[in-house]
Amino acid sequence: MVLTHHPRPDLVLGETTFTFRDPPPVEALALAVELAEGRDVRLGGGPTTVRAFLEADLVDLLHVVVVPVVLGRGVRVWDGLEGLEERFDVETTASPTGVVHQVWTRRR
């Protein structure tokens, strides 16, 4: 399933169907779960998409990769999400290149 601001007909490539829709996060997740037929559902996207799902409290596992390169101003991922760290356990791993991996796992 592809979240987009420009819904269009489904695109079938081999055995994969790309479903383009523009629902709010709760509806998007429900549709993705239905389409997955019992398989895992993963969220991929930029900071705006990730923020929307975090704000709706729909994320169980989050893998953030921080790269020490400034590309521009962009969208600030964490603004307005104060207290988020209270709902997750965070494991941080740094690499010699300066890249930092953070794995956020929802506390049960």
Backbone as a chain_set.jsonl record, in Angstrom:
{"seq": "MVLTHHPRPDLVLGETTFTFRDPPPVEALALAVELAEGRDVRLGGGPTTVRAFLEADLVDLLHVVVVPVVLGRGVRVWDGLEGLEERFDVETTASPTGVVHQVWTRRR", "coords": {"N": [[0.84, -1.167, 0.0], [0.55, 2.198, -0.821], [0.882, 5.33, 0.513], [-0.399, 8.354, -0.562], [-0.808, 11.683, -1.835], [-2.117, 11.82, -4.103], [-4.263, 9.853, -5.097], [-4.56, 6.953, -7.172], [-5.266, 4.505, -9.766], [-4.755, 1.017, -8.865], [-1.539, -0.536, -9.23], [-0.206, -3.219, -10.861], [2.504, -5.299, -10.7], [3.936, -8.031, -11.734], [3.653, -10.345, -9.198], [3.037, -8.497, -7.329], [0.967, -5.991, -6.005], [0.502, -2.591, -6.073], [-1.17, -0.439, -4.082], [-2.626, 2.587, -4.175], [-3.48, 5.099, -1.987], [-5.128, 7.649, 0.03], [-5.697, 7.817, 2.904], [-6.319, 8.723, 6.415], [-3.861, 7.977, 9.024], [-4.875, 5.867, 10.834], [-6.872, 4.573, 9.321], [-5.338, 3.863, 7.114], [-3.531, 2.023, 8.217], [-5.334, 0.014, 9.029], [-6.316, -0.834, 6.522], [-3.907, -1.707, 5.365], [-3.257, -3.839, 7.083], [-5.384, -5.538, 6.535], [-4.914, -6.053, 3.781], [-2.481, -7.343, 4.028], [-3.058, -9.836, 4.97], [-2.527, -11.288, 7.43], [0.221, -11.19, 7.503], [3.255, -9.388, 8.456], [3.134, -5.805, 8.807], [4.756, -3.061, 7.529], [5.973, 0.226, 7.935], [7.137, 2.603, 5.789], [8.845, 5.505, 4.875], [9.086, 9.09, 4.681], [9.885, 11.714, 7.085], [7.454, 13.1, 7.583], [5.407, 11.23, 7.186], [6.143, 9.254, 9.057], [5.972, 10.756, 11.437], [3.182, 11.255, 11.493], [2.123, 8.695, 11.975], [3.348, 8.084, 14.414], [2.245, 10.113, 16.019], [-0.382, 9.246, 16.008], [-0.137, 7.056, 17.55], [0.51, 4.491, 16.501], [2.719, 2.942, 16.081], [4.805, 0.198, 16.673], [7.41, -0.697, 16.517], [10.329, 0.99, 15.73], [12.871, 1.901, 13.573], [15.44, 4.028, 13.424], [17.783, 5.711, 11.498], [20.519, 7.664, 11.933], [22.38, 9.882, 10.181], [25.446, 11.544, 9.944], [25.205, 14.008, 8.289], [24.38, 17.093, 6.976], [21.675, 17.936, 5.153], [19.905, 19.881, 4.622], [17.182, 21.915, 5.757], [14.622, 20.638, 6.081], [12.095, 18.393, 7.493], [11.419, 18.32, 10.895], [11.714, 15.568, 12.834], [11.101, 14.953, 15.561], [9.782, 17.096, 16.792], [7.148, 18.248, 18.819], [6.519, 15.756, 19.742], [6.974, 15.226, 22.384], [7.681, 13.242, 25.234], [7.453, 10.868, 23.977], [9.503, 9.016, 24.259], [8.876, 7.819, 26.644], [7.094, 5.833, 26.078], [8.485, 3.923, 24.766], [11.219, 1.569, 24.639], [14.56, 2.316, 24.035], [17.184, 1.43, 21.992], [20.462, 2.118, 21.23], [22.943, 2.157, 18.761], [26.141, 2.872, 17.74], [28.205, 3.402, 14.868], [31.55, 3.045, 13.478], [31.679, 4.861, 11.373], [30.188, 6.984, 12.103], [27.512, 6.867, 11.773], [24.435, 6.386, 13.393], [22.334, 4.007, 14.808], [19.065, 3.731, 15.925], [16.835, 1.813, 17.715], [13.572, 1.691, 18.439], [11.383, 0.268, 20.62], [8.135, -0.573, 21.408], [6.929, -0.274, 24.706], [5.319, -2.727, 26.661]], "CA": [[0.0, 0.0, 0.0], [1.328, 3.424, -0.935], [0.166, 6.539, 0.906], [-0.114, 9.41, -1.519], [-1.79, 12.771, -1.899], [-2.702, 11.726, -5.437], [-4.724, 8.474, -5.319], [-4.667, 6.526, -8.57], [-5.585, 3.069, -9.837], [-3.72, 0.08, -8.424], [-0.528, -0.895, -10.217], [0.19, -4.609, -10.674], [3.797, -5.66, -11.289], [4.153, -9.428, -11.38], [2.779, -10.795, -8.108], [2.902, -7.393, -6.373], [0.011, -4.946, -6.334], [0.695, -1.348, -5.347], [-2.466, 0.176, -3.851], [-2.388, 4.002, -3.879], [-4.607, 5.665, -1.26], [-4.852, 8.854, 0.819], [-6.486, 7.843, 4.142], [-5.568, 9.062, 7.626], [-3.055, 6.836, 9.483], [-5.621, 4.741, 11.412], [-7.504, 3.861, 8.213], [-4.261, 3.297, 6.291], [-3.045, 0.821, 8.891], [-6.384, -1.015, 8.953], [-6.316, -1.359, 5.158], [-2.657, -2.445, 5.172], [-3.385, -5.102, 7.823], [-6.307, -6.368, 5.748], [-4.235, -6.471, 2.555], [-1.35, -8.208, 4.379], [-3.585, -11.172, 5.245], [-1.83, -11.943, 8.531], [1.67, -10.95, 7.485], [3.673, -8.14, 9.084], [2.952, -4.552, 8.082], [5.86, -2.149, 7.817], [5.798, 1.595, 7.498], [8.339, 3.213, 5.233], [8.53, 6.829, 4.369], [9.834, 10.21, 5.206], [9.542, 12.157, 8.425], [6.054, 13.51, 7.708], [4.623, 10.0, 7.33], [6.501, 8.636, 10.339], [5.385, 11.6, 12.484], [1.729, 11.053, 11.526], [1.84, 7.4, 12.605], [3.747, 8.2, 15.815], [1.239, 10.944, 16.68], [-1.597, 8.432, 16.151], [0.248, 5.948, 18.434], [0.337, 3.268, 15.713], [4.029, 2.351, 15.816], [5.285, -0.731, 17.695], [8.864, -0.819, 16.376], [10.832, 2.057, 14.868], [14.318, 1.874, 13.366], [15.864, 5.33, 12.92], [19.206, 5.777, 11.177], [20.963, 9.049, 11.951], [23.607, 10.017, 9.4], [26.008, 12.858, 10.28], [25.307, 14.863, 7.115], [23.302, 18.068, 6.942], [21.206, 18.043, 3.777], [19.007, 21.03, 4.532], [16.369, 22.077, 6.954], [13.715, 19.497, 6.11], [11.057, 18.24, 8.511], [11.976, 17.877, 12.17], [10.977, 14.363, 13.202], [10.691, 14.811, 16.955], [9.043, 18.253, 17.305], [5.771, 18.008, 19.219], [6.35, 14.373, 20.185], [7.551, 15.127, 23.717], [7.173, 12.129, 26.023], [7.451, 9.659, 23.153], [10.484, 8.074, 24.804], [8.282, 7.131, 27.781], [6.314, 4.701, 25.572], [9.379, 3.017, 24.051], [12.595, 1.299, 25.043], [15.398, 2.749, 22.922], [18.529, 0.846, 21.931], [21.266, 2.923, 20.312], [24.207, 1.552, 18.354], [26.93, 3.751, 16.877], [29.189, 2.714, 14.034], [32.771, 3.846, 13.326], [31.494, 5.899, 10.349], [29.411, 8.072, 12.675], [26.094, 6.555, 11.629], [23.859, 5.878, 14.633], [21.066, 3.291, 14.648], [18.226, 3.697, 17.113], [15.691, 0.92, 17.588], [12.548, 2.047, 19.417], [10.451, -0.842, 20.789], [7.019, -0.18, 22.297], [6.824, -0.937, 26.004], [4.011, -3.376, 26.83]], "C": [[0.887, 1.233, 0.0], [0.441, 4.597, -0.515], [0.57, 7.657, -0.039], [-1.166, 10.499, -1.41], [-2.519, 12.749, -3.243], [-3.137, 10.282, -5.706], [-4.871, 8.178, -6.815], [-4.989, 5.044, -8.59], [-4.415, 2.218, -9.343], [-2.786, -0.239, -9.582], [-0.07, -2.309, -9.9], [1.491, -4.85, -11.432], [4.114, -7.079, -10.841], [3.15, -9.857, -10.331], [2.524, -9.696, -7.074], [1.896, -6.374, -6.887], [0.289, -3.74, -5.449], [-0.659, -0.642, -5.29], [-2.225, 1.607, -3.385], [-3.624, 4.613, -3.229], [-4.159, 6.882, -0.446], [-5.694, 8.896, 2.1], [-5.652, 8.377, 5.302], [-4.857, 7.81, 8.152], [-3.845, 5.642, 10.017], [-6.261, 3.908, 10.3], [-6.456, 3.199, 7.315], [-3.739, 2.007, 6.902], [-4.068, -0.301, 8.806], [-6.415, -1.644, 7.562], [-5.061, -2.18, 4.896], [-2.703, -3.801, 5.87], [-4.292, -6.063, 7.058], [-5.621, -6.91, 4.493], [-3.094, -7.451, 2.836], [-1.776, -9.624, 4.709], [-2.764, -11.927, 6.286], [-0.325, -11.762, 8.547], [1.984, -9.614, 8.168], [3.379, -6.956, 8.177], [4.077, -3.63, 8.51], [5.562, -0.785, 7.222], [7.131, 2.098, 6.987], [7.963, 4.584, 4.729], [9.4, 7.876, 5.007], [9.311, 10.651, 6.557], [8.082, 12.564, 8.59], [5.163, 12.296, 7.927], [4.883, 9.359, 8.685], [5.886, 9.427, 11.492], [3.884, 11.352, 12.612], [1.374, 9.755, 12.235], [2.266, 7.393, 14.073], [2.716, 9.015, 16.599], [-0.049, 10.159, 16.926], [-1.351, 7.206, 17.032], [0.061, 4.591, 17.753], [1.64, 2.523, 15.452], [4.434, 1.457, 16.982], [6.807, -0.837, 17.694], [9.32, 0.218, 15.358], [12.343, 1.948, 14.789], [14.7, 3.188, 12.699], [17.365, 5.267, 12.672], [19.588, 7.247, 11.077], [22.324, 9.109, 11.262], [24.153, 11.424, 9.626], [26.269, 13.73, 9.044], [24.118, 15.82, 7.153], [22.919, 18.286, 5.487], [20.333, 19.276, 3.562], [18.176, 21.096, 5.775], [15.366, 20.959, 7.101], [12.673, 19.549, 7.214], [11.704, 17.697, 9.776], [11.116, 16.736, 12.698], [10.377, 14.442, 14.586], [9.886, 15.979, 17.493], [7.596, 17.887, 17.625], [5.501, 16.589, 19.706], [6.982, 14.158, 21.566], [6.892, 13.991, 24.49], [7.137, 10.815, 25.256], [8.371, 8.587, 23.739], [9.945, 7.334, 26.026], [7.474, 5.909, 27.361], [7.191, 3.629, 24.919], [10.652, 2.762, 24.834], [13.442, 1.628, 23.825], [16.772, 2.125, 23.049], [19.303, 1.608, 20.857], [22.588, 2.232, 20.042], [24.909, 2.505, 17.392], [27.909, 2.923, 16.065], [30.423, 3.61, 13.888], [32.627, 4.973, 12.303], [30.728, 7.108, 10.881], [27.916, 7.867, 12.537], [25.601, 5.943, 12.933], [22.516, 5.223, 14.308], [20.338, 3.336, 15.979], [17.063, 2.769, 16.82], [14.763, 1.217, 18.764], [11.54, 0.906, 19.46], [9.396, -0.438, 21.81], [7.076, -0.976, 23.594], [5.431, -1.514, 26.134], [3.463, -3.137, 28.194]], "O": [[1.866, 1.299, 0.742], [-0.613, 4.833, -1.105], [1.757, 7.873, -0.282], [-2.281, 10.257, -0.948], [-3.418, 13.554, -3.489], [-2.47, 9.563, -6.45], [-5.255, 9.041, -7.605], [-4.986, 4.393, -7.545], [-3.257, 2.631, -9.393], [-3.179, -0.216, -10.748], [0.404, -2.575, -8.796], [1.572, -4.636, -12.642], [4.515, -7.3, -9.699], [1.941, -9.751, -10.538], [1.871, -9.937, -6.059], [1.954, -5.947, -8.041], [0.308, -3.851, -4.224], [-1.226, -0.29, -6.325], [-1.674, 1.815, -2.304], [-4.694, 4.646, -3.836], [-2.964, 7.112, -0.259], [-6.345, 9.907, 2.366], [-4.43, 8.475, 5.2], [-5.213, 6.696, 7.766], [-3.517, 4.503, 9.685], [-6.201, 2.678, 10.331], [-6.673, 2.095, 6.815], [-3.528, 1.019, 6.2], [-3.708, -1.448, 8.539], [-6.528, -2.864, 7.44], [-5.136, -3.238, 4.272], [-2.243, -4.8, 5.317], [-4.0, -7.254, 6.95], [-5.738, -8.095, 4.183], [-2.772, -8.29, 1.995], [-0.941, -10.529, 4.727], [-2.354, -13.064, 6.057], [0.334, -12.145, 9.514], [1.085, -8.813, 8.425], [3.372, -7.075, 6.952], [4.323, -3.44, 9.701], [4.976, -0.669, 6.146], [8.14, 2.021, 7.687], [6.864, 4.783, 4.211], [10.323, 7.581, 5.767], [8.4, 10.035, 7.111], [7.526, 12.376, 9.672], [4.261, 12.332, 8.764], [3.947, 8.966, 9.381], [5.338, 8.838, 12.423], [3.369, 11.251, 13.725], [0.424, 9.718, 13.017], [1.608, 6.757, 14.897], [2.355, 8.648, 17.717], [-0.729, 10.376, 17.929], [-2.261, 6.402, 17.238], [-0.477, 3.658, 18.35], [1.658, 1.567, 14.676], [4.414, 1.885, 18.136], [7.421, -1.042, 18.741], [8.768, 0.313, 14.262], [13.021, 1.906, 15.815], [14.332, 3.439, 11.551], [18.126, 4.824, 13.532], [19.055, 7.984, 10.248], [23.287, 8.477, 11.696], [23.409, 12.399, 9.514], [27.402, 14.138, 8.787], [22.979, 15.393, 7.341], [23.725, 18.759, 4.685], [20.063, 19.658, 2.423], [18.449, 20.396, 6.749], [15.271, 20.374, 8.18], [12.405, 20.603, 7.791], [12.453, 16.722, 9.726], [9.93, 16.92, 12.976], [9.232, 14.03, 14.774], [9.337, 15.861, 18.589], [6.903, 17.289, 16.802], [4.365, 16.26, 20.047], [7.46, 13.068, 21.882], [5.678, 13.803, 24.407], [6.824, 9.768, 25.824], [8.05, 7.399, 23.714], [10.509, 6.309, 26.41], [7.194, 5.039, 28.186], [6.704, 2.557, 24.562], [11.112, 3.614, 25.594], [13.086, 1.264, 22.704], [17.444, 2.266, 24.071], [18.852, 1.727, 19.718], [23.269, 1.779, 20.962], [24.352, 2.895, 16.366], [28.382, 1.878, 16.513], [30.344, 4.811, 14.148], [33.378, 5.946, 12.358], [30.625, 8.131, 10.204], [27.131, 8.615, 13.12], [26.265, 5.083, 13.511], [21.674, 5.807, 13.625], [20.906, 3.025, 17.026], [16.384, 2.914, 15.804], [15.122, 1.019, 19.925], [10.907, 0.604, 18.449], [9.714, -0.019, 22.923], [7.249, -2.195, 23.582], [4.455, -0.864, 25.758], [2.372, -3.608, 28.513]]}, "num_chains": 1, "name": "protein.A"}
